[in-house]
Amino acid sequence: VKLMRERTSAPMKECVKALKATSGDLDEAIAWLRKAGVASAHKKADRQASDGAVVLAADAAGVACVEVNTETDFVARNTVFQDLAAAVARSCLAMPASSAGARAG
C-alpha cells in the first residue's frame, strides 16, 4: 500500500480497494485506479457549477471581468475562493493585450 501511495498519490482506502480487486498485483492495481478515476470524473462531468463569483479588476489600461464557478454556495462565500477569483481577474488584467482575447483598452 505504501509503495502504491508513493507512485499514485491516491488515498490509502482507494489503494487498498485497488489491491484487493487485483489480488495484490501492483501494476494492475494502478491501472484499476486509473479506470476508477476516469469513471468518477465522468460522474462529476454532469454536475452543475451554478454558484460562484464575478470579479472585476481594473487599471489605467483596461478592465478584466472574470466569472469563477463552483458547485456550492458554501464554497462561493469562502474568502479563499473569493481571493482566488480576484487573483484570476488580476492575472487576466496583467496579460498583454495581444493574448487577452477580448480585452478592450
N, CA and C atoms as an extended XYZ file, in Angstrom:
315
Properties=species:S:1:pos:R:3:atomname:S:1:resname:S:1:resid:I:1 pbc="F F F"
N         0.834       -1.186        0.000 N   VAL     1
C         0.000        0.000        0.000 CA  VAL     1
C         0.879        1.250        0.000 C   VAL     1
N         1.945        1.216        0.791 N   LYS     2
C         2.841        2.375        0.871 CA  LYS     2
C         3.459        2.689       -0.487 C   LYS     2
N         3.954        1.666       -1.167 N   LEU     3
C         4.571        1.854       -2.483 CA  LEU     3
C         3.545        2.385       -3.488 C   LEU     3
N         2.341        1.860       -3.425 N   MET     4
C         1.312        2.312       -4.349 CA  MET     4
C         0.938        3.766       -4.081 C   MET     4
N         0.852        4.148       -2.818 N   ARG     5
C         0.549        5.541       -2.478 CA  ARG     5
C         1.662        6.466       -2.961 C   ARG     5
N         2.901        6.020       -2.842 N   GLU     6
C         4.031        6.828       -3.312 CA  GLU     6
C         3.978        7.014       -4.825 C   GLU     6
N         3.587        5.981       -5.549 N   ARG     7
C         3.566        6.042       -7.017 CA  ARG     7
C         2.345        6.762       -7.573 C   ARG     7
N         1.224        6.743       -6.831 N   THR     8
C        -0.012        7.292       -7.385 CA  THR     8
C        -0.560        8.503       -6.632 C   THR     8
N        -0.149        8.692       -5.398 N   SER     9
C        -0.702        9.731       -4.507 CA  SER     9
C        -2.189        9.534       -4.251 C   SER     9
N        -2.681        8.348       -4.479 N   ALA    10
C        -4.087        8.033       -4.234 CA  ALA    10
C        -4.318        7.854       -2.730 C   ALA    10
N        -5.547        8.074       -2.271 N   PRO    11
C        -5.856        7.855       -0.861 CA  PRO    11
C        -5.644        6.396       -0.466 C   PRO    11
N        -5.284        6.172        0.797 N   MET    12
C        -4.956        4.837        1.259 CA  MET    12
C        -6.128        3.875        1.063 C   MET    12
N        -7.337        4.323        1.353 N   LYS    13
C        -8.508        3.462        1.204 CA  LYS    13
C        -8.677        3.009       -0.246 C   LYS    13
N        -8.438        3.903       -1.193 N   GLU    14
C        -8.545        3.551       -2.611 CA  GLU    14
C        -7.441        2.574       -3.017 C   GLU    14
N        -6.235        2.760       -2.476 N   CYS    15
C        -5.131        1.841       -2.774 CA  CYS    15
C        -5.450        0.438       -2.284 C   CYS    15
N        -5.972        0.355       -1.067 N   VAL    16
C        -6.335       -0.953       -0.511 CA  VAL    16
C        -7.417       -1.604       -1.374 C   VAL    16
N        -8.420       -0.826       -1.757 N   LYS    17
C        -9.510       -1.350       -2.588 CA  LYS    17
C        -8.971       -1.858       -3.927 C   LYS    17
N        -8.058       -1.099       -4.536 N   ALA    18
C        -7.493       -1.496       -5.825 CA  ALA    18
C        -6.648       -2.756       -5.695 C   ALA    18
N        -5.861       -2.833       -4.644 N   LEU    19
C        -5.022       -4.017       -4.446 CA  LEU    19
C        -5.875       -5.263       -4.188 C   LEU    19
N        -6.962       -5.103       -3.443 N   LYS    20
C        -7.858       -6.247       -3.213 CA  LYS    20
C        -8.515       -6.680       -4.519 C   LYS    20
N        -8.915       -5.721       -5.327 N   ALA    21
C        -9.594       -6.033       -6.584 CA  ALA    21
C        -8.680       -6.716       -7.584 C   ALA    21
N        -7.368       -6.517       -7.450 N   THR    22
C        -6.418       -7.086       -8.411 CA  THR    22
C        -5.523       -8.153       -7.786 C   THR    22
N        -5.950       -8.707       -6.668 N   SER    23
C        -5.213       -9.771       -5.968 CA  SER    23
C        -3.780       -9.378       -5.652 C   SER    23
N        -3.566       -8.108       -5.331 N   GLY    24
C        -2.255       -7.647       -4.890 CA  GLY    24
C        -1.278       -7.287       -5.990 C   GLY    24
N        -1.670       -7.370       -7.247 N   ASP    25
C        -0.781       -7.020       -8.354 CA  ASP    25
C        -0.687       -5.494       -8.457 C   ASP    25
N         0.499       -4.947       -8.197 N   LEU    26
C         0.686       -3.503       -8.116 CA  LEU    26
C         0.385       -2.799       -9.437 C   LEU    26
N         0.917       -3.310      -10.533 N   ASP    27
C         0.692       -2.670      -11.833 CA  ASP    27
C        -0.787       -2.717      -12.232 C   ASP    27
N        -1.426       -3.853      -11.998 N   GLU    28
C        -2.856       -3.953      -12.306 CA  GLU    28
C        -3.669       -3.034      -11.398 C   GLU    28
N        -3.243       -2.907      -10.145 N   ALA    29
C        -3.956       -2.045       -9.202 CA  ALA    29
C        -3.858       -0.583       -9.632 C   ALA    29
N        -2.713       -0.180      -10.134 N   ILE    30
C        -2.548        1.193      -10.627 CA  ILE    30
C        -3.451        1.419      -11.837 C   ILE    30
N        -3.514        0.449      -12.729 N   ALA    31
C        -4.411        0.546      -13.887 CA  ALA    31
C        -5.864        0.593      -13.423 C   ALA    31
N        -6.201       -0.197      -12.414 N   TRP    32
C        -7.551       -0.212      -11.863 CA  TRP    32
C        -7.915        1.171      -11.301 C   TRP    32
N        -6.955        1.785      -10.600 N   LEU    33
C        -7.178        3.130      -10.052 CA  LEU    33
C        -7.424        4.141      -11.165 C   LEU    33
N        -6.660        4.035      -12.239 N   ARG    34
C        -6.847        4.954      -13.368 CA  ARG    34
C        -8.251        4.811      -13.944 C   ARG    34
N        -8.681        3.572      -14.137 N   LYS    35
C       -10.029        3.336      -14.674 CA  LYS    35
C       -11.084        3.878      -13.720 C   LYS    35
N       -10.894        3.666      -12.429 N   ALA    36
C       -11.847        4.163      -11.434 CA  ALA    36
C       -11.860        5.693      -11.432 C   ALA    36
N       -10.707        6.298      -11.617 N   GLY    37
C       -10.626        7.758      -11.672 CA  GLY    37
C       -11.349        8.314      -12.872 C   GLY    37
N       -11.235        7.657      -14.001 N   VAL    38
C       -11.939        8.085      -15.210 CA  VAL    38
C       -13.440        7.952      -14.988 C   VAL    38
N       -13.859        6.872      -14.358 N   ALA    39
C       -15.287        6.673      -14.094 CA  ALA    39
C       -15.816        7.753      -13.164 C   ALA    39
N       -15.056        8.098      -12.126 N   SER    40
C       -15.536        9.133      -11.207 CA  SER    40
C       -15.519       10.502      -11.868 C   SER    40
N       -14.594       10.728      -12.778 N   ALA    41
C       -14.567       12.001      -13.498 CA  ALA    41
C       -15.786       12.131      -14.397 C   ALA    41
N       -16.210       11.026      -15.015 N   HIS    42
C       -17.405       11.052      -15.858 CA  HIS    42
C       -18.652       11.348      -15.025 C   HIS    42
N       -18.695       10.813      -13.807 N   LYS    43
C       -19.833       11.078      -12.930 CA  LYS    43
C       -19.916       12.558      -12.589 C   LYS    43
N       -18.768       13.185      -12.384 N   LYS    44
C       -18.729       14.592      -11.989 CA  LYS    44
C       -18.947       15.537      -13.166 C   LYS    44
N       -18.806       15.056      -14.373 N   ALA    45
C       -18.907       15.915      -15.550 CA  ALA    45
C       -20.300       16.510      -15.720 C   ALA    45
N       -21.320       15.825      -15.237 N   ASP    46
C       -22.690       16.300      -15.399 CA  ASP    46
C       -23.140       17.256      -14.298 C   ASP    46
N       -22.308       17.490      -13.311 N   ARG    47
C       -22.695       18.371      -12.213 CA  ARG    47
C       -22.762       19.817      -12.677 C   ARG    47
N       -23.671       20.566      -12.066 N   GLN    48
C       -23.820       21.981      -12.369 CA  GLN    48
C       -22.997       22.803      -11.380 C   GLN    48
N       -22.215       23.710      -11.904 N   ALA    49
C       -21.478       24.661      -11.069 CA  ALA    49
C       -22.212       25.987      -11.176 C   ALA    49
N       -23.296       26.113      -10.417 N   SER    50
C       -24.181       27.256      -10.587 CA  SER    50
C       -23.931       28.378       -9.589 C   SER    50
N       -23.029       28.186       -8.656 N   ASP    51
C       -22.664       29.238       -7.714 CA  ASP    51
C       -21.259       29.709       -8.036 C   ASP    51
N       -20.892       30.859       -7.510 N   GLY    52
C       -19.547       31.351       -7.766 CA  GLY    52
C       -19.424       32.831       -7.524 C   GLY    52
N       -18.506       33.445       -8.250 N   ALA    53
C       -18.239       34.867       -8.078 CA  ALA    53
C       -17.907       35.493       -9.424 C   ALA    53
N       -18.341       36.741       -9.583 N   VAL    54
C       -17.947       37.559      -10.722 CA  VAL    54
C       -17.088       38.675      -10.145 C   VAL    54
N       -15.871       38.795      -10.680 N   VAL    55
C       -14.908       39.748      -10.125 CA  VAL    55
C       -14.401       40.661      -11.227 C   VAL    55
N       -14.257       41.927      -10.894 N   LEU    56
C       -13.682       42.910      -11.814 CA  LEU    56
C       -12.333       43.349      -11.290 C   LEU    56
N       -11.414       43.561      -12.203 N   ALA    57
C       -10.117       44.162      -11.881 CA  ALA    57
C        -9.879       45.235      -12.928 C   ALA    57
N        -9.390       46.385      -12.500 N   ALA    58
C        -9.204       47.492      -13.443 CA  ALA    58
C        -7.878       48.183      -13.189 C   ALA    58
N        -7.311       48.708      -14.265 N   ASP    59
C        -6.151       49.584      -14.181 CA  ASP    59
C        -6.297       50.638      -15.276 C   ASP    59
N        -5.287       51.440      -15.479 N   ALA    60
C        -5.362       52.509      -16.467 CA  ALA    60
C        -5.523       51.978      -17.891 C   ALA    60
N        -5.103       50.739      -18.135 N   ALA    61
C        -5.142       50.176      -19.481 CA  ALA    61
C        -6.443       49.459      -19.808 C   ALA    61
N        -7.205       49.049      -18.805 N   GLY    62
C        -8.424       48.331      -19.116 CA  GLY    62
C        -9.078       47.690      -17.919 C   GLY    62
N       -10.025       46.814      -18.204 N   VAL    63
C       -10.803       46.136      -17.179 CA  VAL    63
C       -10.864       44.651      -17.520 C   VAL    63
N       -10.793       43.814      -16.499 N   ALA    64
C       -10.981       42.372      -16.682 CA  ALA    64
C       -12.174       41.946      -15.845 C   ALA    64
N       -13.070       41.196      -16.451 N   CYS    65
C       -14.240       40.648      -15.760 CA  CYS    65
C       -14.122       39.123      -15.826 C   CYS    65
N       -14.128       38.488      -14.660 N   VAL    66
C       -13.925       37.042      -14.597 CA  VAL    66
C       -15.057       36.410      -13.797 C   VAL    66
N       -15.600       35.318      -14.302 N   GLU    67
C       -16.583       34.524      -13.576 CA  GLU    67
C       -15.930       33.193      -13.231 C   GLU    67
N       -15.919       32.863      -11.932 N   VAL    68
C       -15.376       31.591      -11.458 CA  VAL    68
C       -16.525       30.866      -10.774 C   VAL    68
N       -16.820       29.652      -11.225 N   ASN    69
C       -17.969       28.905      -10.720 CA  ASN    69
C       -17.566       27.772       -9.789 C   ASN    69
N       -18.506       27.395       -8.943 N   THR    70
C       -18.351       26.274       -8.035 CA  THR    70
C       -19.701       25.590       -7.863 C   THR    70
N       -19.709       24.407       -7.293 N   GLU    71
C       -20.951       23.662       -7.149 CA  GLU    71
C       -21.801       24.116       -5.977 C   GLU    71
N       -21.202       24.768       -4.984 N   THR    72
C       -21.961       25.110       -3.784 CA  THR    72
C       -21.790       26.567       -3.395 C   THR    72
N       -22.817       27.109       -2.762 N   ASP    73
C       -22.728       28.474       -2.263 CA  ASP    73
C       -21.774       28.556       -1.078 C   ASP    73
N       -21.620       27.445       -0.356 N   PHE    74
C       -20.688       27.403        0.767 CA  PHE    74
C       -19.264       27.735        0.302 C   PHE    74
N       -18.854       27.143       -0.797 N   VAL    75
C       -17.525       27.420       -1.354 CA  VAL    75
C       -17.472       28.840       -1.900 C   VAL    75
N       -18.521       29.275       -2.583 N   ALA    76
C       -18.538       30.605       -3.195 CA  ALA    76
C       -18.384       31.719       -2.157 C   ALA    76
N       -18.886       31.501       -0.953 N   ARG    77
C       -18.784       32.510        0.099 CA  ARG    77
C       -17.449       32.470        0.825 C   ARG    77
N       -16.667       31.447        0.624 N   ASN    78
C       -15.392       31.275        1.306 CA  ASN    78
C       -14.398       32.330        0.833 C   ASN    78
N       -13.662       32.945        1.762 N   THR    79
C       -12.716       34.007        1.386 CA  THR    79
C       -11.574       33.485        0.532 C   THR    79
N       -11.187       32.238        0.709 N   VAL    80
C       -10.118       31.667       -0.123 CA  VAL    80
C       -10.579       31.610       -1.580 C   VAL    80
N       -11.826       31.176       -1.798 N   PHE    81
C       -12.384       31.124       -3.150 CA  PHE    81
C       -12.484       32.531       -3.736 C   PHE    81
N       -12.963       33.476       -2.955 N   GLN    82
C       -13.093       34.852       -3.426 CA  GLN    82
C       -11.732       35.460       -3.747 C   GLN    82
N       -10.729       35.152       -2.916 N   ASP    83
C        -9.367       35.620       -3.196 CA  ASP    83
C        -8.832       35.008       -4.490 C   ASP    83
N        -9.150       33.746       -4.719 N   LEU    84
C        -8.731       33.078       -5.959 CA  LEU    84
C        -9.346       33.783       -7.165 C   LEU    84
N       -10.644       34.063       -7.101 N   ALA    85
C       -11.324       34.727       -8.218 CA  ALA    85
C       -10.701       36.100       -8.479 C   ALA    85
N       -10.390       36.835       -7.419 N   ALA    86
C        -9.769       38.153       -7.575 CA  ALA    86
C        -8.372       38.025       -8.184 C   ALA    86
N        -7.625       37.005       -7.784 N   ALA    87
C        -6.283       36.793       -8.328 CA  ALA    87
C        -6.347       36.436       -9.812 C   ALA    87
N        -7.342       35.657      -10.201 N   VAL    88
C        -7.509       35.311      -11.618 CA  VAL    88
C        -7.817       36.572      -12.421 C   VAL    88
N        -8.685       37.424      -11.898 N   ALA    89
C        -9.015       38.670      -12.596 CA  ALA    89
C        -7.789       39.564      -12.741 C   ALA    89
N        -7.007       39.670      -11.677 N   ARG    90
C        -5.774       40.485      -11.752 CA  ARG    90
C        -4.786       39.888      -12.749 C   ARG    90
N        -4.703       38.569      -12.794 N   SER    91
C        -3.803       37.912      -13.751 CA  SER    91
C        -4.242       38.180      -15.180 C   SER    91
N        -5.544       38.131      -15.426 N   CYS    92
C        -6.057       38.424      -16.771 CA  CYS    92
C        -5.759       39.866      -17.155 C   CYS    92
N        -5.892       40.758      -16.212 N   LEU    93
C        -5.635       42.166      -16.470 CA  LEU    93
C        -4.160       42.401      -16.785 C   LEU    93
N        -3.308       41.604      -16.199 N   ALA    94
C        -1.865       41.773      -16.400 CA  ALA    94
C        -1.374       41.169      -17.716 C   ALA    94
N        -2.239       40.402      -18.394 N   MET    95
C        -1.838       39.780      -19.655 CA  MET    95
C        -1.671       40.847      -20.731 C   MET    95
N        -0.728       40.645      -21.645 N   PRO    96
C        -0.585       41.568      -22.764 CA  PRO    96
C        -1.880       41.573      -23.599 C   PRO    96
N        -2.208       42.709      -24.172 N   ALA    97
C        -3.458       42.847      -24.931 CA  ALA    97
C        -3.538       41.838      -26.071 C   ALA    97
N        -2.433       41.457      -26.668 N   SER    98
C        -2.454       40.521      -27.795 CA  SER    98
C        -2.887       39.123      -27.398 C   SER    98
N        -2.722       38.743      -26.107 N   SER    99
C        -3.114       37.406      -25.688 CA  SER    99
C        -4.321       37.418      -24.765 C   SER    99
N        -4.895       38.571      -24.527 N   ALA   100
C        -6.020       38.660      -23.576 CA  ALA   100
C        -7.362       38.454      -24.237 C   ALA   100
N        -7.402       38.171      -25.497 N   GLY   101
C        -8.682       37.909      -26.156 CA  GLY   101
C        -9.456       39.171      -26.401 C   GLY   101
N       -10.563       39.309      -25.709 N   ALA   102
C       -11.473       40.431      -25.969 CA  ALA   102
C       -11.145       41.646      -25.116 C   ALA   102
N        -9.943       41.742      -24.641 N   ARG   103
C        -9.584       42.870      -23.775 CA  ARG   103
C        -9.712       44.189      -24.524 C   ARG   103
N       -10.381       45.126      -23.909 N   ALA   104
C       -10.539       46.466      -24.506 CA  ALA   104
C        -9.728       47.461      -23.703 C   ALA   104
N        -9.115       48.402      -24.379 N   GLY   105
C        -8.240       49.341      -23.675 CA  GLY   105
C        -8.829       50.680      -23.438 C   GLY   105
